[in-house]
Amino acid sequence: MSWTPDEMAARAALDIPNGAYVNLGIGMPERVADFVPEGRTFVYHSENGLLGMGPEPAENDRDPDLINAGKKPVSLNPGASFFHHADSFAMIRGGHIDYCVLGAMQVAKNGDLANWSTGAKDAIPAVGGAMDLVAGAKTIYVITRHTTKDGTPKLVDTCTYPLTGLGVVKRIYTDLAVVAVSETGFKLVETAPGIGADEVRTKTAAPLT
């Protein structure tokens, strides 16, 4: 009865206001581009140099040179533009991105985010653009499974993996629930159909109000 990745993406899109400039992280966050609530317009930004990104195109309408930062094919909305990689990061670092939706390995109750490495010897060697995004975007949302495949909670009291940013996450969209990060910790906003608050608490490794 939990939300599917598409349902998680659609739910996150509901909390993005009309006219927002939005960056989407690699993986599940990319799906948000396919869900724009009726009556709203989002301007999607990709750090490889694209503003005005549209949803994933049909198989027979793909251009191999037109991709997002995750190397996935994308479409263009009217008025889209292309620019240098450095200009793209100037937009991010200059505070011109309103919302950024990222994946996560762990999110702490105070909003700390760990989403690039487990710290293992064979892990990814660098944090990449996520570091710039959490520092430069005005609001950070996270889309992730509530637990790992073995059932380990991803919403925790304190992150044990290398951090991407301190106190940056405002809201988390999982397969079980929508959870806000408040001054007092995790706050349950909404549960997926058929999911009870007690189940969400059991699978969250920090207090949940």
N, C-alpha and C positions, 0 to 999 in steps of 0.2 A: 504493500500500500504506500510505499515511499515515493517521492518525486523522482522522475527520470531526469537525466541531464538536461533534456530540452525543457522540461517543466521547471527545473531550477533556474535555467537561463531566462525563461519567460517571466518567472516571478521576480528575478532581479531587475529586469527591464521595467517592471511596474513602478519601481522606486527611483527611477531616473527621470528628472523633470524635462519638460519640453525645451528644446533648444540647447541642451547640454552638449559639450564637447567631451567625447568619451574614448578612452583607450581600453582595449581588451587584451588581456594576457593570453598566453598560449594554452591550448587545451580546452577544457570546458568553458572558460570565459568567452572564447571565440563564438560560441553559439548564441550569445546575446545579440549579435548582429542580425540574426534571423528573426528577432522578436522586438518590434517597435510598436508599442500600444497605439491604438487608433487615435488619430488626432494629434499625435506628437511627432516631432522631428528630432533625431539625434544626428550629430556630426561625428562620425567615427574616425579616430586617428590611429594610424599604425606607425610604430617607431622606425620602420624601414623607409618612411618618406611618403606617406599617403594620407590625405585628408578627404573625407567624403566617401569612405568605404561602404559598400552595400553588402547584402547577404551573399552567401556562397552561390555561385551560378550553377546552372544545369550542366551536366556532363559534356554536352555538345556545344556549350557556349563558354568554355574556359579558355583563358589566355595564359600560357605558361609563364609569361613575364609579369602577370598581374597577380601578385600574391601578398599576403600579410606577413607580419613578422614571424609567424609560425610556419611559413612556407605553404600555407593553404590557399587555394584559389579563391579570389573574391571578385565582386562586381563593383561598379562605380555608380554613385548617385549623381544626378545632375549637379554641375558645379564642382566636381571633385578636382583635386590638384595633386601634383607630384613635386617633391622637393628633395634636397640633399639630406642625407642621414644626420648631418650636424645640425641642420635647421630644425629637423624633427625633434632632436633632443633639446634644442634651445626653446622650443615650445613647451616641452615637459618641464625643464628646469626653470623656465620663466613663469611658471604657475598658470599657464593658459589652458590646461586640461582640467575640466570640472570634475569628472569621475573617472576612476580606473577600476576595472574589475579584474581581479587576479585569482589564481589558484593558490593553494596553501598546503603545506605539510603539517603545520601547527599554527594555531592562533591562541594567544594567551588572553586571560580575562581582562587585561588592561589594554588590549589591542596590539600587543607586539605580534609581528608577523615573521614566520620562518617559512620560506617557500622556494629556496634554491638549492639546498644541500642538506644531507643527513649528517654530514661531518665524517662519513666513512672515507677510507683511503682512496677508493675508486669513484668517489662522488664527483659531481660537476665541479670544475676547478675555479669558477668565477661566478659572481652574482649576476652579472649582465645588467640589462636595462631595468630590471625590477627595482634596483636600488634607487635609480633616478625617479622612477614612477611613484614610489611610495613617499619620496621626499618632495616631489614637485606637484603631483596631482592634488586637487583640493579635497577630494573625498575618495576613500578607498573602500571598496566592497570586495568580498571574497566569495567565490563559489568553490565548494569542495564536498567530498563525501564526509559524512559526520565522523566516520571511523575509517581506519585502514582495513585492508582485506582480512587481517587477522583479528579485527575487532578493537584495536587500540584507538582510544579517542584522539581526535585531532584538535578539539577544543580543550585547552588545558589551563592549569593554574599558572604555570611558567613554562616557556618554550625551552626545550633541551637541545634543539637543533640551532645551527648558526642563524643569527637574525638577519632579516632583510631590512626591517625598520622598527622603530620603537613607538608604541602607542599610536599606530597609524590606522588600524582597521576600525571602521564604524559599524559595519553590518556583515553578517555571514549567512550565506544561503546554502543549505545542505540538502541531502536527500530526505532528511527527517523534519527540518524546521528552518525558520528564519530566526536568527539570534542577533540582537543588537549588543554592542559594547557600550556600556554606560559607565558613569563614574564609580559605580559600586560593583562592576563586573558584568557577567553575561546576563542578558535579559531576554526571556523567551517572548518573541513577537507573534509567531504563528507556527502551527504544526501542519505537516502534510496530512492529507485525508487518511483517516484510520490510524494515525500516530498519536499517542497520548503524551502528555507532558512528562509523566513518570518515565516513559521509555527514553525520552530525550535526556532527562536528568541522569539516568543510568549510564548513558553512553557519552556523557560529558564529564571530563576529569577536572571540574571546577564547579563551584556553586552556581546555580541557575535560578534566577528569580522570575 
